[in-house]
Amino acid sequence: MTGNREVITGGDFKRMVAGAYSELLLEYENVNARKGGGHLPGTHVLRTMGAAVMPLYGVKDESIGGLARRVSAAAVFGARGNAGVVLAQMFRGLDKGLSGKYHATSSEFGKAFQYGILYAQRVIPEGKESTFIKVAKAVAKGAYHAVRANVPISELLEAAISAGRNAIEKTGCGDEAGAHIMVSFLSGCLKGLDGNFVSPAVSLSLGLESKSDMPDPRKDAVRPYCITLTVKNQKANVADIEKQLKEFGNFALVEYHHSAVDIHLHTNQVGKVMEQAIGWGPLRDVRITNMSETHVLRAHDALTQVAALTVAADEEEAQRMQDAGASILVSGKETSCPSVAELVSAAHSDFASSYVLVSSSIDYKLVFRQVKRLLGDRVELVLAETPAQAETALRAFSAERTAAENAKAMKEAVEQAR
């Protein structure tokens, strides 16, 4: 083992994430052109990376553990498409491996990277090992030997990339989307670490205008923190409170009860919200939940016991889904998958005590499964693969049954219709 004493800082981590995003900006169309991965996997991964990179703009946290946590929450919550969910789990593993660290040694970072590979593997259904995971396993093996040798992080990344490329050559999967995503991600991290990348990523993340039709990360910024609190004997007008909250979140409920105001907000600016709230009056029952992690979905004053939620591509399809039995609709289509955030936020609306989530595309499957992991027993899944199957499932929905009973009946209806 060498005497390598290299330290990886929060600044190094920020450059690596920016580099990965930049590389995917340059390569996402090439990924889309490859086989496998569903509809436009490159675009879905790029938009997931866009959500991940946005929290790094203007952040004052300099610790590598704190930054990894912010990126992880945004990536998991902003994940789109099956490929996006898998990539987001790599960030989740990095977060777990770097948790609590201000700086990290090359060995510590390498071990965290291996965590990332393991987290990515576990979201793939058993018996369906994707190209991404095949290459990722080879990458993890290459990284393991580099970690054992205690080499600098740049050499570790080079070893991982080399192992990945060798695996692609051996398996003959170079024309598949998953393999290209993995290598592009690692190459971007290496370029970011060395500062050898040039792309629109920096200008986009700083809020400047894009000069092309590429996805804009500002549109994929997520608000993964749920704040609920009560303001007693509020000093501010309720309408003024609502107006201020709209500046900090995309989902805000303000309800007046006697001498108190209940607030429910989804935001990415927890500190600013709390600073404002202090001025409204005495605060009670403050609860801050990271919705990108497993959490209990609180049900209070729900309008109904159970509701069906699905995705619709346009107004015509939305009407058909509604007529079939859907109560909540999320906008999305195979070329523009709904994010985990959009589905979780819909379920946080307090419309129902429990939900049956009905997918309508193969591209949505891992996204829906991720929502189930986050919300637990309050959500049941019916993983239909087409809009027609989703309609069939919805027609079997009954408000008289529980979510679990509905899910069973709806799955049977889809199977019988095949």
Residue pairs with C-beta under 8 A, 6 or more apart in sequence:
1 148
1 149
1 150
2 149
2 150
2 151
3 150
4 106
4 150
4 151
4 152
5 105
6 105
6 106
6 152
6 153
7 103
7 104
7 105
8 64
8 103
8 104
8 105
8 106
8 108
8 109
8 153
9 62
9 64
9 103
10 61
10 62
10 63
10 64
10 66
10 67
10 102
10 103
11 62
12 64
12 153
12 193
13 64
13 67
13 68
13 98
14 56
14 67
15 192
15 193
15 195
16 188
16 189
16 190
16 192
16 193
17 52
17 53
17 56
17 71
17 189
17 192
18 53
18 56
18 192
18 197
18 201
18 202
18 205
19 188
19 189
19 190
19 191
19 192
19 193
19 197
20 49
20 184
20 185
20 188
20 189
20 192
21 46
21 49
21 50
21 52
21 53
21 188
21 201
21 205
21 217
22 188
22 191
22 192
22 197
22 198
22 199
22 200
22 201
22 202
23 184
23 185
23 187
23 188
23 191
23 197
23 199
24 31
24 42
24 45
24 46
24 49
24 181
24 184
24 185
24 188
25 46
25 199
25 200
25 201
25 214
26 199
27 42
27 180
27 184
28 42
28 43
28 45
28 46
28 214
29 42
30 42
30 180
31 37
31 41
31 42
31 45
31 177
31 180
31 181
31 184
32 40
32 41
32 42
32 43
32 177
34 175
34 176
34 177
34 180
35 175
35 176
35 177
36 130
36 131
36 176
36 177
36 178
37 81
37 82
37 83
37 176
37 177
37 178
37 181
38 44
38 81
38 82
38 83
38 334
38 362
38 363
39 81
39 334
39 335
39 361
39 363
40 81
40 334
40 335
41 81
41 82
41 83
41 177
41 178
41 181
42 177
42 181
43 81
43 215
43 335
43 336
44 80
44 81
44 82
44 83
44 84
44 337
44 363
45 81
45 83
45 84
45 87
45 181
46 214
46 215
47 78
47 80
47 84
47 215
47 217
47 220
47 339
48 75
48 78
48 79
48 80
48 81
48 83
48 84
48 85
48 87
48 88
48 220
49 75
49 87
49 217
50 78
50 204
50 215
50 216
50 217
50 219
50 220
50 221
51 74
51 75
51 77
51 78
51 79
51 217
51 220
51 221
51 222
51 339
51 341
52 71
52 74
52 75
52 78
52 88
52 91
53 71
53 201
53 205
53 217
54 74
54 205
54 217
54 218
54 220
54 221
54 222
55 70
55 71
55 73
55 74
55 268
56 67
56 70
56 71
56 205
57 205
57 206
57 207
59 67
59 70
61 67
61 70
62 102
63 101
63 102
63 103
64 98
64 101
64 102
64 103
64 104
65 95
65 98
65 99
65 100
65 101
65 102
65 104
68 91
68 94
68 95
68 98
68 99
68 112
69 95
69 99
71 91
71 94
71 95
72 88
72 91
72 92
72 94
72 95
72 292
73 95
73 224
73 225
73 290
73 292
73 293
74 221
74 222
74 224
74 268
74 292
75 87
75 88
75 91
75 92
76 88
76 89
76 91
76 92
76 224
76 292
76 340
76 370
77 222
77 224
77 291
77 292
77 339
77 340
77 341
77 344
78 84
78 88
78 220
78 221
78 222
78 339
78 340
78 341
79 85
79 87
79 88
79 339
79 340
79 367
79 370
80 220
80 336
80 337
80 338
80 339
80 340
80 367
81 337
81 363
81 364
81 366
81 367
82 362
82 363
82 365
82 366
82 367
83 132
83 177
83 178
83 181
84 337
84 367
85 123
85 340
85 366
85 367
85 369
85 370
86 120
86 123
86 124
86 130
86 132
86 133
86 366
87 120
87 181
87 185
88 370
89 116
89 119
89 120
89 122
89 123
90 116
90 117
90 119
90 120
90 185
91 116
92 116
92 119
93 112
93 113
93 114
93 115
93 116
93 117
93 118
93 119
93 120
94 112
94 113
94 115
94 116
96 112
96 115
96 119
97 108
97 109
97 111
97 112
97 113
97 114
97 115
97 116
98 104
98 108
98 109
98 112
101 108
104 112
106 147
106 150
106 151
106 152
106 153
106 156
107 147
107 150
109 153
109 156
110 143
110 146
110 147
110 153
110 156
111 147
113 140
113 143
113 156
113 160
114 140
114 143
114 144
114 147
117 136
117 137
117 139
117 140
117 143
118 140
120 132
120 133
120 136
121 133
121 136
121 137
123 366
123 369
123 370
124 130
124 133
130 178
131 171
131 173
131 176
131 177
131 178
131 179
132 178
132 179
132 181
132 182
133 178
134 167
134 171
134 173
134 178
134 179
135 164
135 167
135 168
135 173
135 178
135 179
135 182
135 183
136 164
136 182
137 167
138 163
138 164
138 166
138 167
139 160
139 161
139 163
139 164
139 167
139 182
139 186
140 160
141 163
142 159
142 160
142 162
142 163
142 164
143 156
143 159
143 160
143 163
145 159
146 155
146 156
146 159
146 160
147 156
151 159
153 193
154 190
154 193
154 194
157 186
157 189
157 190
157 193
158 190
160 186
161 183
161 186
161 187
161 190
164 179
164 182
164 183
164 186
165 183
167 179
168 174
168 179
168 183
173 179
174 180
188 197
191 197
200 210
200 211
200 212
200 214
203 210
204 210
204 216
204 217
204 218
205 217
207 218
210 216
220 339
221 268
222 268
222 339
222 341
223 249
223 250
223 251
223 266
223 267
223 268
223 341
224 266
224 268
224 290
224 291
224 292
224 341
225 266
225 267
225 268
225 270
225 288
225 289
225 290
225 291
226 264
226 265
226 266
226 287
226 288
226 289
226 291
226 295
226 348
227 263
227 264
227 265
227 266
227 267
227 270
227 273
227 274
227 286
227 287
227 288
227 289
228 262
228 263
228 264
228 265
228 285
228 286
228 287
228 289
228 298
229 262
229 263
229 277
229 283
229 284
229 285
229 286
229 287
230 260
230 261
230 262
230 263
230 283
230 284
230 285
231 241
231 260
231 261
231 263
231 277
231 280
231 281
231 282
231 283
231 284
232 259
232 260
232 281
232 282
232 283
232 284
233 259
233 260
233 281
233 282
234 241
234 260
234 261
234 280
234 281
235 279
235 280
235 281
236 279
236 280
236 281
238 254
238 256
238 261
241 254
241 261
241 263
241 280
242 252
242 254
244 276
245 252
245 254
245 263
245 265
245 273
246 252
248 265
248 267
248 269
248 272
248 273
248 276
249 265
249 266
249 267
249 273
250 266
250 345
251 264
251 265
251 266
251 345
251 348
251 349
252 263
252 264
252 265
252 266
253 262
253 263
253 264
253 265
253 350
254 261
254 262
254 263
255 261
255 262
260 284
261 280
263 277
264 348
264 350
265 273
266 291
266 345
266 348
267 273
270 288
274 286
277 283
289 295
291 341
291 344
291 348
291 374
292 340
292 374
293 374
294 373
294 374
294 376
295 374
295 375
296 376
296 378
297 347
297 348
297 375
297 376
297 378
297 379
299 350
299 352
299 353
299 354
299 378
300 350
301 350
302 350
302 351
302 352
302 353
303 350
303 351
303 352
304 327
304 351
304 352
304 353
304 399
305 352
305 353
305 354
305 399
305 402
306 352
306 353
306 354
306 355
306 356
306 399
306 401
306 402
306 403
306 406
307 327
307 328
307 351
307 352
307 354
307 355
307 356
307 399
308 325
308 326
308 327
308 328
308 355
308 356
308 358
308 394
308 397
308 406
309 326
309 327
309 328
309 329
309 330
309 343
309 346
309 347
309 355
309 356
309 357
309 358
310 321
310 326
310 328
310 329
310 330
310 357
310 358
310 359
310 360
310 390
310 394
311 329
311 330
311 331
311 332
311 333
311 338
311 359
311 360
311 361
311 364
311 390
312 318
312 321
312 326
312 329
312 330
312 331
312 332
312 360
313 331
313 332
313 333
313 387
314 333
317 387
318 329
320 387
320 391
321 329
321 387
321 390
321 391
321 394
322 329
324 390
324 391
324 394
324 395
324 397
325 394
325 395
325 396
325 397
326 358
326 394
327 351
327 352
328 346
328 347
328 349
328 351
328 355
330 338
330 342
330 343
330 346
331 338
331 342
332 338
332 342
332 364
333 361
334 361
334 363
337 361
337 363
337 364
337 367
338 364
338 367
339 367
340 367
340 370
340 371
340 374
343 357
343 367
343 368
343 371
344 371
344 374
344 375
347 355
347 357
347 371
347 375
347 378
347 379
353 378
354 377
354 378
354 379
354 380
354 402
354 403
355 378
355 379
355 380
355 403
356 379
356 380
356 381
356 382
356 397
356 403
356 406
356 407
356 410
357 368
357 371
357 372
357 379
357 380
357 381
357 382
358 382
358 384
358 390
358 393
358 394
358 410
359 365
359 367
359 368
359 381
359 382
359 383
359 384
359 385
359 390
360 384
360 385
360 386
360 387
360 389
360 390
361 385
361 386
361 387
362 385
364 383
365 383
368 381
368 383
369 381
369 383
371 379
372 379
372 380
372 381
378 403
379 403
380 403
380 404
380 406
380 407
381 407
382 390
382 393
382 407
382 410
382 411
382 414
384 390
384 392
384 393
384 414
389 414
389 417
389 418
392 413
392 414
392 417
393 410
393 411
393 413
393 414
394 410
395 413
396 406
396 409
396 410
396 412
396 413
397 406
397 409
397 410
398 406
398 409
401 409
